Amino acid sequence: MDISLSLVAREASQGLSPGLNGFPRPAPPKTTKKPKKAVLFFEVEILDAKTREKLCFLDKVEPQATIAEIKNLFTKTHPQWYPARQSLRLDPKGKSLKDEDVLQKLPVGTTATLYFRDLGAQISWVTVFLTEYAGPLFIYLLFYFRVPFIYGHKYDFTSSRHTVVHLACTCHSLHYVKRLLETLFVHRFSHGTMPLRNIFKNCTYYWGFAAWMAYYINHPLYTPPTYGAQQVKLALAIFVICQLGNFSIHMALRDLRPAGSKTRKIPYPTKNPFTWLFLLVSCPNYTYEVGSWIGFAIMTQCLPVALFSLVGFTQMTIWAKGKHRSYLKEFRDYPPLRMPIIPFLL
């Protein structure tokens, strides 16, 4: 028998089609399928930070899930604790984790234990600022126009004969109008909310001092500053310069953070001369803010304004020191010559 015919017969018996000239076709190469990689999921257990009671168990959580996403999952089982109220931490007494922290990058195993603390009812920063700043603007004007039941009936809706009183009202009003507009169009907040209870404390501070200052400055027995027009003009110049400086710093800080992000960068001076104070201090917006109120205190020569400036300076110094420490901790190349709020001193 012909060899080619025998090969064809063998192929046929094996279910193979014959090749060219009767020779067998080469066997097709064997394909090996790569096994799919198993997706590793995390299990997240959420306990109450105080009682250690198990509040929630989340199964099959993506490794790339952020703390913000875990908060949203937690809210589905506990709707009363919306994400803004939640503080999740690795230790019951530790620091709160950031919303942008990724689960697989945390020092936890595939079964992660997080501790929950309720931050209380929250309110947006925008609402807080609008409430804080609208109050002093309205309250001051009540005293300026001498509405009834403040100074006595014979002074109702009368006007002061001193120019400095009208100038002080203009400066005070423009300051808070500026703050309201900055809240709406300039500021970008790294945290969307704050505890609701804080609004009562903050409003008491701003509204109370506004009423106290306005009562004395607009009082029928108010007397102008000791050094007259020269003192008022100098104080007005200080106030205006510091207001412009404060606004310039707010704009510079706004440009550092794109809308919708929480990016943090080292602020540096720009072409605007008012920003050159960044060479010496970490928080020049507070420096200018304190300077504005010192100018206002010199202009009005009013003790309540001076006390308001002192209290404000104390609080802003605390904030400035905190931000300064944060900058030093976060950025290794942070300029070493800067002080928190006062150049070379504090």
LOBA-208962 format. One record per residue: residue in one letter; x, y, z of N, C-alpha, C in turn. Coordinates in steps of 0.2 Angstrom, whole numbers, plus 5000, padded with zeros to 4 digits. Atoms other than C-alpha are relative to their C-alpha. Example, Ala and Ser with C-alpha at 12.3 -4.5 7.8 and 13.67 -1.06 7.14 Angstrom:
BEGIN
A500449945000506249785039500450065000/S499649944999506849955036499650055003/
END
This chain:
BEGIN
M500449945000500050005000500450065000/D499649945000500650174996500050035007/I499949974994501350265011499550065001/S500449944999500350425008499349975002/L500750024999498750325007499949975007/S500050034993499150235024499950065005/L500049944996499450405032499350035000/V500749975000497750465026499549965003/A500450044996496950315032500050015008/R499949994993497750335049499750075003/E500349944998497150515050499350005000/A500750015000495450475045499749965006/S500250044994495350345059500050045006/Q500049964994495850475071499650075000/G500449945000494650605065500350064997/L499649945003495950715056499950014993/S500149995007495750795039500749994997/P499450015003497150745027500350074998/G499749945002498450875023500250004992/L499949995007499150935006500449944998/N499750065003499750784995500049945004/G500150064996499050665007500450005007/F499650004994500250715021499650035006/P500449974995499450745038500150075002/R499949934998499150915044500350015007/P499750004993500150975059499550015005/A500549994995499250965075500050075002/P500149934997498551135081500450015006/P499749994993499551215095499650005005/K500550004994498851185112500150075003/T500149934996498251355120499949995007/T500150004993498351375138499750065003/K500449944998497151495146500350025007/K499749974993497951605160499550005005/P500549994995497051585176499950075002/K500149944998496151735181500250015008/K499849984993496851825197499450015004/A500550004995495751805212500050075003/V500149934997495051975218500050005007/L499950004992495552005236499550055003/F500449954997494152085246500250015007/F499949984993494252165263499349995004/E500650004995493052135278500150065005/V499949944995492752295288499549995006/E500450004994492052285306500050075003/I500149944997491452445313499750005007/L500250014993491352455332499950075003/D500149944996490752595344500750025004/A499349994997492352685350499950005008/K500150004993491552705368499949935003/T500350074997490652535371500349944997/R499850065004491552425358499549964997/E500650045003489852365352500150004993/K500050005007489852305335499450034997/L500549965003488852425324499949974993/C500150025007489152355307500549964997/F499550045003490052225297499950004992/L500049995007490452255279500449954996/D499750065003490852105268500250024992/K499849985007491752115251500150074998/V499849935001492452285252500650014995/E499450005005493552335237500650035004/P499449974997495352365242500250074999/Q499949935001495352535234499550045003/A500649954997493852595244500350055004/T499849954995494152755253499650005006/I500449994994493552805270499350034999/A500649975002492252915262499549954997/E500450055002491552765253499849955005/I500250054994491552655269499550045004/K500549964997490552795277499450004997/N500750005003489252795264499749935001/L500250064999489152605266499749995007/F500250004993488952625285499350045000/T500749965000487552755282499449964998/K500550045002486552625273499749965005/T500350044994486352525289499850045006/H500249954995486252675300499950074997/P500149945004485452815291500050065005/Q500049944995485452925307500750035000/W499349975000487352945305500250014993/Y499749995006487653025289500750015000/P499250005000489453035283500350065003/A499749954997489753205289500050005008/R500050014993489353145307500549955002/Q499650054999490553005306500750025001/S499350004999492252995313500249935001/L499750065000493152835309500750005001/R499350004998494852785317500249935001/L499850064999495952645319500149985007/D499950014992496152665338499450045003/P500649964997494652715349500250075002/K499849934998495652865355500450034995/G499549975005496652895340499650064996/K500249955004496453025326499549984995/S500550025006495053025313500449994994/L499850025006495452945297499850054995/K500349955005495353065282499649964995/D500450035005494053035269500349974994/E499650025006495353015255500449945002/D499650064999496252875264499749944997/V500250065003496252715255500149945004/L500050054995495852555264500649955000/Q499450045001497252445257500750035002/K499449974998498552575262500050015007/L500049994993498052575280500349945003/P499750064996498952465293499549965003/V500550054998497552335293500149944996/G500050075004497352155288499450004995/T500650005004496052095276499450005004/T500649984995494852105291500250065004/A499849934997494952285296499550025006/T500449984994494252345313500150085000/L500049924999493752535313499550025006/Y500449984994493052625328499650074998/F500449955002491652745326499850055006/R500249964995491252905335499550054997/D500549965003489753015332500250085002/L499849934999490253205329499450045001/G500649964999488453265332499850034994/A500349965005487353365321500550054996/Q499649965004488253455307499750054996/I500249955004488053615298500550024995/S499549995005488953675282500450075003/W499649944999490353805284499750064997/V500349955003489553915272499450035004/T500649984996487953925282500250045007/V499849984994488953955298500350074999/F499749935002489954105290499550054998/L500549955001488454185283499650025006/T500449984994487554185299500550045005/E499649964996489054245309500150074998/Y499849945003489454385297499450054999/A500649965001487654445293499750035006/G500249974994487254465311500350075002/P499749944998488554595316499850064995/L500249955005488154695299499350035002/F500749984999486254705304500050035007/I500049974993486554735323500350075000/Y499749945000487754875320499650064997/L500449955003486554965309499450025004/L500649994995485154955322500350065005/F499849944995486255065334500250064996/Y499949945004486855175320499450044998/F500649965001485155225315499650025006/R500349984994484655235333499349985000/V500750025000483055135332499850005007/P500349994993481855145347500249955005/F499950044994482155075364500849995001/I499350014999484055095363500350055004/Y499749954996484555265368499550055003/G500649964997482855345373499650034994/H500449985006481455415363500250074997/K499849945003482155585360500649994995/Y499450015004483655505351499849954994/D500250055005482555385340500150034993/F499949995007483155385322500450074999/T499549945001484355535325500649984997/S499350015003486055555318500550035004/S499449974996487755585326500350064996/R499749945003488555745323500850004998/H499250015001490355675322500149964994/T499850035007491055625305500349935002/V499750064999492055485313499549945001/V500550054999490455395318499749974994/H500250025007489855385300500549964997/L499550035003491555335294500149935003/A499950064997491655195307499449954998/C500550045003489955135301500149974993/T499850025007490555125283500549955000/C499450055000492155035288499749935003/H500250064997491254905299499549974995/S500550035005489854875286500449974994/L499750035005491054855272500449945001/H499650064998492154735282499549945000/Y500450064999490654615285499749994993/V500350025007489954635267500649964996/K499450045003491754585261500049935002/R500050074998491654435272499549964997/L500650035003489954385266500249984993/L499850015007490554395248500649954999/E499450045000492154305251499749935002/T500350064999491154165259499649964994/L500450035005490054145244500449994994/F499650015006491354165230500749995000/V499250004999493154155237500249945004/H499750064996493354025251499849944997/R500150075002493553845247500249965007/F499950034993493353735263500349934999/S499850065000494353585266499549955004/H500550034996492953525278499350034998/G500749985002491153535272499650035005/T500549994994490353545289500450015006/M499749994993490653585307499449985005/P500550024995489653535323499550065001/L500649955000487953625324500150055007/R499949974994488353675342500550065000/N499549955000489753785337499750074997/I500349945002488653905328499750055005/F500349964995487853965344500650045004/K499549974997489553995352500350064996/N499749955004490254085337499550074999/C500549945001488654195334500050045007/T500049964993488754245353500650055000/Y499349965001490554305350499950064996/Y500049955005490254405334499450055001/W500649964999488454465338500150055006/G499949964993488854515356500550064999/F499549945001490454615352499750054995/A500349955005489554695337499550055004/A500549964996488154755349500450055005/W499749964995489354815362500450064997/M499749945004490454915350499650054998/A500449965003489054985341499650055005/Y500449964995488155045357500450065002/Y499649944998489655155362500250054995/I499749965006490255215345499450054998/N500649965002488455275341499650035005/H500449974994487955335358500050084999/P500149935000487355515359500550045003/L499449974997488755555371500749984998/Y499350025003490155485361500450064998/T499649945001491655595360500549974995/P499550025005492855585345500749995003/P499450024998494655525346500450075002/T499649954997495955635356500350044995/Y499649965005496955685341499750024994/G500449975005495555725330500149974993/A500050025007495655715311500649964998/Q499450035002497455665310500049925003/Q500050074998497155505321499549964996/V500550035004495655465311500349984993/K499750015007496555475294500549955001/L499550055000498055375300499649935002/A500350074999496855235307499649984994/L500350025006495855235291500549974995/A499450035005497455205281500249935002/I499950064998497855065292499549954999/F500650055001496154985291499949984992/V500150015007496055005272500549954997/I499550045002497754935269500049935002/C500150074997497454785280499449964997/Q500650045003495754745272500249984993/L499850025006496554745255500549945000/G499550064999497954635261499749945002/N500450064998496754515269499649974994/F500350025006495754505253500549974995/S499550035004497354475243500249935002/I499850064998497854335254499549944999/H500650055001496154245253500049984993/M500050025007496254255234500649964998/A499450045001498054185234499949935003/L500250064998497454045245499549964996/R500650045004495954005234500449974994/D499650025006497153995219500449935001/L499650064998498153855228499649945000/R500450064999496653735229499550004995/P500550015006495653685213499449995003/A500650014998493853685215499849935001/G500250074999493153525223500649955002/S499550044998494853465229500250025007/K499849994993495753455246500850014999/T499349995001497453495238500350055005/R499649954996498753575250500750014997/K499349985003500253675244500350055005/I499749954996501453785252499950074996/P500249945003500853965249500650054999/Y499449965002502154085241499750074998/P500249935003502154275237499950004993/T500149995007501454325220500250074998/K499849935002501654485210499650055004/N500449954996500354565222500450015006/P499649984994501354665235499749985007/F500350014994500154625248500149925002/T499950074999500554435247500849995002/W499350004998502454475251500149985007/L499950014993502054455269500149925001/F499950075000502054265265500849985001/L499350014999503954285266500249995007/L499950004993503854305285499549975004/V500550044996502254225291499649954996/S500450055003501254075288499350024999/C500749985001499554155290499950085000/P500049935000499654335284499350025000/N500749985000497754335282499850025007/Y500149984993497654335301500450065002/T499649944999499054465302499650064998/Y500349945003498054585291499350015004/E500749994997496354545300500150035007/V499849964994497154595317500250074999/G499949945002497854745309499450054998/S500649975002496154795302499650035007/W500449984994495354795320500450055004/I499649954996496854885328499950074997/G500249935003496555025315499350025002/F500649984998494755025319499950025007/A500049984993495055035337500450075001/I499749935000496255185334499550054998/M500549965003494955265323499450025005/T500649984996493555255336500250025007/Q499850004993494555255352499549985005/C500550044997493355135359500249945004/L499750064996493755015373499749934998/P500350075003492554875367500349984994/V499650015006493454885350500749975002/A499350024998495154865358499949935003/L500050064997494554715369499849954994/F500250055005493754635353500649984996/S499350015004495454655344500449955004/L499650044996496354575359499749935000/V500350075000495154425360500149974993/G499950035007495254405341500749984999/F499350015001497154415341500249935003/T499850074996497254275354499749944997/Q500350055003496054165345500449984993/M499650015006496954195328500749975001/T499350024998498654165336500049925001/I500150074999498053995341499949964994/W500150035006497453955324500650004996/A499350005004499054015316500549965002/K499550054997500153915327499849934998/G500250075003499153755322500149994993/K499950005007499253795304500749994998/H499349995001501053835305500349935002/R499750074998501453665314499849954995/S500250055005500453575301500450014993/Y499649995006501453655287500749975001/L499450034999503053605295500049935000/K500150084999502453425298499949974993/E500150035006501853405280500550024994/F499549985005503153495270500750015003/R499450004997504953465273500450064998/D499649955003505553605262499650075002/Y500349944998504453735271500550055002/P499649954999505253905272500250015008/P499950004993506153915289500050075004/L500049934997506054105292499350025002/R500749984999504154105293499849995008/M500350014993503354135310499249994999/P500750015001501454095313499650064998/I500449955001500754265313500350075000/I499649945000501954405318500749994998/P499350015002503554425309500650005005/F499450004995505154375319499849995007/L500250014993504154365335499549945002/L500550044998502654255335499749964995/
END
